[in-house]
Amino acid sequence: MSSLPSLRLKANADRRLRAGHLWVYSNEIDVAATPLHGFVAGDQAVLEAAGGKPLGIVAMSPNNLICARLLSRDVKHVLDKSLLVHRLNVCLSLRERLFDKPCYRLVYGDSDLLPGLVVDRFFDILVVQLASATMEAHKDDVLAALIQVCKPSGILFKNDSSARDAEGLQRYVATAYGEVPEWVALEENGVKFEAPVIEGQKTGWFYDHRMNRARLAPYVKGKRVLDLFSYIGGWGVQAAAFGASEVFCVDASGFALDGVERNATLNGFAEKVTCVEGDVFAALRELKSAEERFDVVIADPPAFIKRKKDIKNGEAAYRRLNETAMRLLNKDGILVSASCSMHLEEDNLQNILLTSARHLDRNIQLLERGAQGPDHPVHPAINETRYIKSLTVRLLPNS
């Protein structure tokens, strides 16, 4: 511990951290005492209050607005294999309590006190994302700790996200341990899937909507369902498994739709599922002009709002998507409207749905609100860790 450099805060800048937050901003540092240019991305340091009292160990990103993230409040616990094994065991105990199959997000960054680390588990395959220079510098420790705790048959480093750019890290995808096939098995809500972990989006699968997808069951039985931005069928294939009579999956990616067909076949109902390849908004227009109607529409788009400055345009895109989706609903129809945009407040999404329904002269009932599953725990001090919204609404004629 003594060998680590100090990072000194300005007077009163420790209040937020003492209240539970984990992030340190560059304008909170006493740069006269501890200049940021004295650190390299990936360093660890002892964070000190203005009076010199140690507050814990931080991971350094000296060139970023968030210049440090708390790894531990005990200065004896630096980031090493031992701390990683301890934290991973804490992560594992929660997930094993929650799920009967080892398919889940095992590590969710800051919320699991492992900033810059995300791990998704697919039975005995682990897909790992290192988003910080500190985690990248300790990737051998991360690997050794994961092997010790989970005993996997394969580990993939899926380090191709834009988050790495801000840390000055190269992007790469590589098998780090054992063997990792192109498509790996997983199970969610009793439905079998295979996810393309090497070529697919993010880690290959989105466990965050698991609980919301489980709630589809009572709404889709015997119904005609439209799944927009379907990716490899997380929603649509589960809708079919829950008894939908017919499911249309729309996505711009032919590769993703091959995954839909693969997963529909895997569960034995390929004949129920139809894939529509193309721009979702164009497909919606075509379905409308063909006078197609659905009992349930699921709209779970990629993040339309990636940065704060995108909020206005992003909200307009959510409005356009949801209003167009509503036009395809039968007179007593269900819309599941989801968002993974951290910058879209749930109340704003609710308001978008209300405005859209009123514009179409229809009454709307909000039936359910969903959030990310408990394997994506929210850190109560860090609003950015809460990003998933899912609203289930019923659309009725205005009479």
C-alpha positions as CSV (number, residue, x, y, z in Angstrom):
1,M,0.0,0.0,0.0
2,S,2.7,2.4,1.0
3,S,4.3,2.1,-2.5
4,L,1.2,3.6,-4.1
5,P,1.2,7.3,-4.9
6,S,-1.4,9.6,-3.2
7,L,-4.2,11.4,-5.0
8,R,-5.3,14.4,-2.8
9,L,-8.8,15.9,-2.9
10,K,-9.7,19.5,-2.5
11,A,-11.5,20.6,0.7
12,N,-15.0,19.1,1.1
13,A,-14.6,17.1,-2.2
14,D,-14.9,13.9,-0.2
15,R,-18.5,14.4,0.8
16,R,-20.0,12.6,-2.2
17,L,-17.6,9.7,-1.8
18,R,-18.4,9.4,1.9
19,A,-22.1,9.4,1.0
20,G,-21.5,6.3,-1.2
21,H,-20.4,7.4,-4.6
22,L,-17.4,5.8,-6.2
23,W,-16.3,8.4,-8.8
24,V,-13.8,11.2,-8.5
25,Y,-13.9,14.1,-11.0
26,S,-10.8,15.9,-12.2
27,N,-12.0,19.2,-10.9
28,E,-12.1,17.8,-7.4
29,I,-8.3,17.1,-7.2
30,D,-5.9,19.3,-5.4
31,V,-3.5,19.4,-8.4
32,A,-1.0,21.6,-6.6
33,A,-0.4,18.7,-4.1
34,T,-0.9,15.8,-6.6
35,P,-0.9,16.8,-10.2
36,L,-2.9,14.6,-12.5
37,H,-0.1,14.6,-15.1
38,G,1.9,12.6,-12.6
39,F,-0.3,9.5,-13.2
40,V,-0.7,7.1,-16.1
41,A,-4.1,5.5,-17.1
42,G,-4.2,2.2,-15.3
43,D,-2.3,3.3,-12.2
44,Q,-3.7,2.7,-8.7
45,A,-3.4,5.4,-6.0
46,V,-4.4,6.0,-2.4
47,L,-7.2,8.6,-2.4
48,E,-6.8,11.1,0.4
49,A,-9.2,13.7,1.8
50,A,-7.9,17.3,1.9
51,G,-6.5,16.8,5.4
52,G,-4.5,13.7,4.3
53,K,-6.9,11.0,5.7
54,P,-6.9,8.0,3.3
55,L,-10.3,7.2,1.8
56,G,-9.4,4.1,-0.2
57,I,-7.7,2.8,-3.3
58,V,-8.7,4.2,-6.7
59,A,-8.1,3.2,-10.3
60,M,-6.7,6.1,-12.3
61,S,-7.9,7.6,-15.7
62,P,-6.0,10.9,-15.4
63,N,-7.0,12.2,-18.8
64,N,-10.8,11.8,-18.3
65,L,-13.4,13.9,-16.5
66,I,-13.9,10.9,-14.2
67,C,-10.3,10.7,-13.3
68,A,-10.5,8.0,-10.7
69,R,-12.9,5.3,-9.5
70,L,-12.9,3.7,-6.0
71,L,-11.8,0.1,-6.0
72,S,-11.8,-0.4,-2.3
73,R,-12.4,1.7,0.8
74,D,-9.7,-0.2,2.7
75,V,-6.2,0.9,1.7
76,K,-4.9,-2.6,2.4
77,H,-7.0,-4.0,-0.6
78,V,-5.3,-3.0,-3.8
79,L,-6.6,-4.5,-7.1
80,D,-4.9,-7.9,-7.5
81,K,-5.8,-11.5,-8.0
82,S,-6.8,-11.9,-4.3
83,L,-9.2,-9.0,-4.4
84,L,-10.6,-10.1,-7.7
85,V,-11.3,-13.7,-6.3
86,H,-13.0,-12.2,-3.3
87,R,-15.2,-9.9,-5.4
88,L,-16.0,-12.6,-7.9
89,N,-17.2,-14.9,-5.1
90,V,-19.4,-12.2,-3.8
91,C,-20.8,-11.7,-7.4
92,L,-21.3,-15.5,-7.8
93,S,-23.2,-16.0,-4.6
94,L,-25.9,-13.5,-5.7
95,R,-26.3,-15.0,-9.2
96,E,-26.4,-18.5,-7.9
97,R,-29.2,-17.5,-5.5
98,L,-31.1,-15.9,-8.3
99,F,-30.9,-18.4,-11.2
100,D,-31.0,-22.1,-11.5
101,K,-28.8,-22.2,-14.6
102,P,-25.3,-20.6,-14.9
103,C,-26.4,-18.1,-17.5
104,Y,-26.3,-14.5,-16.3
105,R,-24.3,-11.3,-16.0
106,L,-21.7,-12.4,-13.5
107,V,-20.0,-9.0,-13.1
108,Y,-21.6,-5.6,-13.7
109,G,-18.8,-3.0,-13.3
110,D,-19.2,-0.3,-10.6
111,S,-22.3,-2.0,-9.1
112,D,-20.2,-5.0,-8.2
113,L,-17.3,-2.8,-7.1
114,L,-15.3,-3.9,-10.1
115,P,-15.3,-0.7,-12.3
116,G,-14.3,-1.4,-15.9
117,L,-15.2,-5.1,-15.8
118,V,-18.2,-6.8,-17.3
119,V,-18.5,-10.6,-17.4
120,D,-21.4,-12.5,-19.0
121,R,-21.7,-16.3,-18.3
122,F,-23.0,-18.8,-20.7
123,F,-22.8,-22.1,-18.8
124,D,-19.1,-22.9,-18.9
125,I,-18.1,-20.1,-21.3
126,L,-17.3,-16.6,-20.0
127,V,-17.3,-13.4,-22.1
128,V,-15.3,-10.6,-20.6
129,Q,-15.2,-6.9,-21.4
130,L,-12.4,-4.8,-20.0
131,A,-13.3,-1.1,-20.3
132,S,-10.6,0.5,-18.2
133,A,-6.9,0.8,-18.4
134,T,-6.6,-0.6,-14.8
135,M,-8.6,-3.7,-15.7
136,E,-6.6,-4.1,-18.9
137,A,-3.3,-3.9,-16.9
138,H,-4.6,-6.6,-14.6
139,K,-6.1,-8.9,-17.3
140,D,-3.9,-11.8,-16.3
141,D,-5.2,-11.5,-12.7
142,V,-8.8,-11.2,-14.0
143,L,-8.2,-14.4,-16.1
144,A,-6.7,-16.3,-13.2
145,A,-9.4,-15.2,-10.8
146,L,-12.2,-16.2,-13.2
147,I,-10.6,-19.6,-13.8
148,Q,-10.3,-20.2,-10.1
149,V,-13.8,-19.1,-9.2
150,C,-15.8,-20.4,-12.2
151,K,-13.7,-23.2,-13.7
152,P,-14.8,-22.4,-17.2
153,S,-14.0,-24.3,-20.4
154,G,-13.4,-21.1,-22.3
155,I,-13.0,-17.3,-21.8
156,L,-13.4,-14.7,-24.5
157,F,-12.0,-11.2,-24.2
158,K,-14.6,-9.1,-26.1
159,N,-12.8,-5.9,-26.0
160,D,-14.2,-4.0,-29.0
161,S,-16.4,-1.4,-27.3
162,S,-16.0,2.4,-27.7
163,A,-15.5,2.7,-23.9
164,R,-11.9,1.6,-24.5
165,D,-11.1,4.6,-26.7
166,A,-11.4,7.1,-23.9
167,E,-8.9,5.1,-22.0
168,G,-6.5,5.0,-24.9
169,L,-6.9,1.2,-25.3
170,Q,-6.8,-0.7,-28.5
171,R,-9.9,-2.7,-29.4
172,Y,-9.6,-6.5,-29.9
173,V,-11.5,-9.8,-29.6
174,A,-9.5,-12.8,-28.6
175,T,-10.0,-16.2,-26.9
176,A,-8.0,-15.8,-23.7
177,Y,-8.5,-19.3,-22.3
178,G,-9.6,-22.8,-23.5
179,E,-11.9,-22.9,-26.5
180,V,-14.8,-20.6,-27.3
181,P,-17.1,-21.6,-30.2
182,E,-18.8,-19.1,-32.6
183,W,-22.2,-19.8,-31.0
184,V,-22.6,-20.6,-27.3
185,A,-25.5,-22.1,-25.5
186,L,-27.5,-20.3,-22.9
187,E,-30.9,-20.7,-21.3
188,E,-33.3,-17.9,-20.3
189,N,-36.7,-18.3,-18.7
190,G,-36.7,-22.0,-19.6
191,V,-36.0,-21.2,-23.3
192,K,-32.9,-22.5,-25.0
193,F,-30.7,-20.1,-27.1
194,E,-27.4,-19.9,-28.9
195,A,-25.6,-16.6,-28.9
196,P,-22.9,-15.4,-31.3
197,V,-20.4,-14.3,-28.8
198,I,-17.5,-13.6,-31.2
199,E,-19.4,-11.8,-34.0
200,G,-22.5,-10.6,-32.2
201,Q,-23.4,-7.3,-30.4
202,K,-21.7,-6.5,-27.1
203,T,-21.1,-9.9,-25.3
204,G,-23.4,-11.7,-27.8
205,W,-26.6,-11.6,-25.6
206,F,-28.6,-9.1,-23.5
207,Y,-29.4,-10.7,-20.1
208,D,-30.6,-7.3,-18.9
209,H,-34.2,-7.7,-20.1
210,R,-34.6,-11.3,-18.7
211,M,-37.3,-10.5,-16.1
212,N,-39.2,-8.3,-18.6
213,R,-39.2,-11.1,-21.2
214,A,-40.5,-13.5,-18.6
215,R,-43.5,-11.2,-18.1
216,L,-44.4,-11.6,-21.8
217,A,-46.0,-15.0,-21.0
218,P,-49.5,-13.9,-20.0
219,Y,-49.8,-11.4,-22.9
220,V,-48.7,-13.5,-25.9
221,K,-50.5,-16.8,-25.5
222,G,-52.5,-17.5,-28.7
223,K,-51.6,-14.0,-30.0
224,R,-49.9,-12.6,-33.1
225,V,-46.7,-10.9,-32.0
226,L,-44.4,-8.4,-33.7
227,D,-40.8,-8.1,-32.4
228,L,-38.9,-5.0,-33.6
229,F,-35.1,-4.8,-33.5
230,S,-35.3,-8.5,-32.7
231,Y,-31.5,-9.2,-32.8
232,I,-31.3,-13.0,-32.4
233,G,-34.8,-13.4,-30.9
234,G,-34.5,-12.8,-27.2
235,W,-38.1,-11.5,-27.1
236,G,-39.6,-13.0,-30.2
237,V,-38.4,-16.6,-29.7
238,Q,-39.6,-16.4,-26.0
239,A,-42.9,-15.1,-27.1
240,A,-43.2,-18.2,-29.4
241,A,-42.2,-20.5,-26.5
242,F,-44.8,-18.8,-24.3
243,G,-47.6,-19.8,-26.8
244,A,-47.8,-17.0,-29.4
245,S,-49.6,-18.2,-32.5
246,E,-47.4,-16.3,-34.8
247,V,-44.2,-14.1,-34.4
248,F,-42.7,-11.7,-36.8
249,C,-39.1,-10.7,-36.1
250,V,-37.8,-7.5,-37.7
251,D,-34.1,-6.5,-37.8
252,A,-31.7,-4.8,-40.2
253,S,-29.1,-7.5,-39.8
254,G,-29.3,-10.7,-41.8
255,F,-26.7,-12.2,-39.4
256,A,-29.0,-11.5,-36.4
257,L,-32.0,-13.0,-38.2
258,D,-30.1,-16.2,-39.0
259,G,-29.8,-16.3,-35.2
260,V,-33.5,-15.9,-34.8
261,E,-34.1,-18.9,-37.2
262,R,-31.4,-20.9,-35.4
263,N,-33.0,-20.3,-32.0
264,A,-36.6,-20.9,-33.2
265,T,-35.5,-24.2,-34.7
266,L,-33.6,-25.1,-31.5
267,N,-36.9,-24.8,-29.5
268,G,-38.9,-26.6,-32.2
269,F,-41.2,-23.9,-33.5
270,A,-39.5,-22.6,-36.6
271,E,-42.9,-22.6,-38.4
272,K,-44.3,-20.0,-36.0
273,V,-41.5,-17.4,-36.6
274,T,-41.2,-15.2,-39.7
275,C,-38.1,-13.0,-40.2
276,V,-38.3,-9.6,-41.9
277,E,-34.9,-8.2,-42.9
278,G,-34.6,-4.4,-43.3
279,D,-34.8,-1.0,-41.7
280,V,-37.3,-1.2,-38.9
281,F,-39.1,2.0,-39.8
282,A,-39.3,1.0,-43.4
283,A,-40.7,-2.4,-42.4
284,L,-43.3,-0.8,-40.2
285,R,-44.5,1.3,-43.1
286,E,-44.7,-1.7,-45.3
287,L,-46.6,-3.7,-42.7
288,K,-49.0,-0.8,-42.2
289,S,-49.7,-0.4,-46.0
290,A,-50.2,-4.2,-46.2
291,E,-52.8,-3.7,-43.4
292,E,-51.1,-6.2,-41.1
293,R,-52.3,-6.1,-37.5
294,F,-50.8,-7.5,-34.3
295,D,-52.1,-8.3,-30.8
296,V,-48.7,-7.6,-29.2
297,V,-45.8,-5.4,-30.4
298,I,-42.4,-5.4,-28.7
299,A,-40.2,-2.3,-29.4
300,D,-36.8,-2.7,-27.8
301,P,-34.5,-0.6,-30.0
302,P,-30.8,0.1,-29.5
303,A,-29.9,3.2,-27.5
304,F,-31.3,6.2,-29.5
305,I,-29.7,8.5,-26.9
306,K,-26.0,7.8,-26.4
307,R,-25.0,11.2,-25.0
308,K,-26.9,14.0,-23.2
309,K,-26.8,16.2,-26.3
310,D,-28.8,13.5,-28.2
311,I,-31.8,13.7,-25.8
312,K,-34.1,15.8,-28.1
313,N,-33.4,13.8,-31.3
314,G,-33.5,10.6,-29.4
315,E,-36.8,11.3,-27.7
316,A,-38.2,12.1,-31.2
317,A,-37.0,8.7,-32.5
318,Y,-38.7,6.9,-29.5
319,R,-41.9,8.8,-30.2
320,R,-41.8,7.9,-33.9
321,L,-41.1,4.3,-33.2
322,N,-43.8,3.8,-30.6
323,E,-46.4,5.8,-32.4
324,T,-45.8,3.8,-35.6
325,A,-45.9,0.5,-33.6
326,M,-49.2,1.6,-32.0
327,R,-50.7,2.0,-35.5
328,L,-50.2,-1.8,-36.1
329,L,-52.0,-2.9,-32.9
330,N,-55.4,-4.4,-32.8
331,K,-58.1,-2.5,-31.0
332,D,-57.2,-4.2,-27.7
333,G,-53.5,-4.4,-28.2
334,I,-50.5,-4.7,-26.0
335,L,-47.3,-2.7,-26.6
336,V,-44.1,-3.5,-24.7
337,S,-41.9,-0.4,-25.1
338,A,-38.3,-0.7,-23.9
339,S,-35.3,1.6,-23.7
340,C,-31.7,0.9,-22.9
341,S,-30.8,4.7,-23.1
342,M,-29.6,5.7,-19.7
343,H,-30.4,9.3,-20.5
344,L,-34.1,8.6,-21.2
345,E,-36.0,9.0,-18.0
346,E,-38.8,6.4,-17.4
347,D,-41.3,9.3,-16.9
348,N,-40.3,10.7,-20.3
349,L,-40.8,7.3,-22.0
350,Q,-44.2,7.0,-20.2
351,N,-45.1,10.5,-21.5
352,I,-44.0,9.6,-25.1
353,L,-46.4,6.6,-25.0
354,L,-49.3,8.8,-23.6
355,T,-48.7,11.5,-26.2
356,S,-48.5,8.9,-29.0
357,A,-51.7,7.1,-28.0
358,R,-53.6,10.4,-27.7
359,H,-52.3,11.5,-31.2
360,L,-53.9,8.3,-32.5
361,D,-57.1,9.0,-30.5
362,R,-56.7,5.9,-28.4
363,N,-56.9,5.3,-24.6
364,I,-53.9,3.8,-22.9
365,Q,-53.4,1.9,-19.7
366,L,-50.0,1.4,-18.1
367,L,-50.0,-2.2,-16.9
368,E,-46.4,-3.0,-15.9
369,R,-43.1,-1.3,-15.4
370,G,-39.9,-3.3,-15.8
371,A,-36.2,-2.7,-15.1
372,Q,-33.0,-4.5,-15.5
373,G,-32.7,-7.9,-13.8
374,P,-30.9,-8.3,-10.4
375,D,-27.8,-9.6,-12.1
376,H,-27.4,-6.0,-13.3
377,P,-27.7,-4.5,-9.8
378,V,-28.1,-0.7,-9.5
379,H,-25.6,1.2,-7.4
380,P,-28.0,3.6,-5.6
381,A,-25.4,6.5,-5.7
382,I,-24.7,6.1,-9.4
383,N,-27.7,6.7,-11.5
384,E,-25.7,5.7,-14.6
385,T,-25.9,2.1,-13.5
386,R,-29.7,2.1,-14.0
387,Y,-30.5,2.2,-17.7
388,I,-33.2,-0.4,-18.6
389,K,-36.8,0.7,-18.8
390,S,-39.7,-1.5,-20.0
391,L,-43.3,-0.3,-20.0
392,T,-46.2,-2.7,-20.9
393,V,-49.2,-0.7,-22.0
394,R,-52.7,-1.6,-23.3
395,L,-54.2,0.4,-26.2
396,L,-58.0,0.7,-26.4
397,P,-60.3,2.4,-28.8
398,N,-61.4,5.9,-27.7
399,S,-64.9,5.1,-26.9
